[in-house]
């Protein structure tokens, strides 16, 4: 008689509330210490994995996260990610480019080009020690280069609002730069995924062509259709119907880009970008989606990431830690240095330039998304994944103290937007706990 397959529902009924409550507690604790809540969530995810709980009490970790439940935790977390990427795309406000376009483009592109160059040189040195068996050099190098160039748009927005900088000159410029950076980075990542999944240059070109055609169709066909539908939805449809349509749309767009070969998250993000703004029904439905996915589903992604992160893999080798220091150095010099120099050459003073550089160095959740894509594709292995997760945690944690240092005596009279109005900036609602 075949052995009974364990029912994954029972362990999920324990694991899910433990994860949600732990991440919430970690977020609140780190927020009290002046850090973005996402730092606490990332840290809790790591602590619940083999780096701490699995090291101190392996039996407890195996009971809390049995193998039968792990795939379901990952699926639920990824559904939360799809919804979150839709919300990021929906709330990507390019109107902040007005009056800042030249400087924003300069800062964002310098914050991409310099990390790409430094990341390429770093990856060439790491390839022999860290590339998984069978991984070609080009995908590995491209992925490491792109992972160095990420800025977390939602986390940056949250920091600016908490400090009352959202509507200042520095805040507007940082948001504009991060918006351009976000779009550029996702396009680069889509290209890397296409190259990684392709078996030949022609196949990669074909995938890129399909991706461009899909993007054009989203803007030229889907966007006008959604605009007309949104106008009718204001009068005819309930919020629940709009929510169903939006969620179904982001899933179908994600499915399309997954089939094309550039990853499902790109489709969800693109669907958010083309969804009309200003509709009361759409905004209400997005708020309902956010209310559930951000505090309930996203913590499962953090724990899925933490379960793949094992600091113990680096513990026995001084060489591994030297490489970790090199990764952190390249990440900081590339993003912070590139953003600072571009802002300075664009006419900003050193204080504003250093502040912008520090903000562009913030990676947060966006970096974790990219790293999980790389691990899933087999481009990076567990050791390098752990190093890059630690880099994401440290660079995100650096942002608020650096901003405090550079804005001291300049912005002390500012009051956070949420404290003045009692309302949260629309562009920040998806980052409520980020």
Secondary structure as UniProt FT lines:
FT   HELIX           8..32
FT   TURN            33..34
FT   HELIX           37..47
FT   TURN            48..52
FT   HELIX           53..56
FT   HELIX           58..64
FT   HELIX           67..90
FT   HELIX           94..97
FT   TURN            98..100
FT   HELIX           101..130
FT   TURN            133..134
FT   HELIX           137..147
FT   TURN            148..149
FT   HELIX           153..162
FT   TURN            163..164
FT   TURN            166..167
FT   HELIX           169..197
FT   HELIX           201..217
FT   HELIX           218..222
FT   HELIX           223..236
FT   HELIX           239..260
FT   HELIX           264..274
FT   HELIX           280..292
FT   HELIX           293..297
FT   HELIX           298..307
FT   HELIX           312..315
FT   HELIX           318..332
FT   HELIX           333..337
FT   HELIX           338..345
FT   TURN            346..347
FT   HELIX           350..360
FT   HELIX           364..377
FT   HELIX           382..407
FT   TURN            408..410
FT   TURN            412..413
FT   HELIX           417..421
FT   HELIX           426..431
FT   TURN            432..433
//
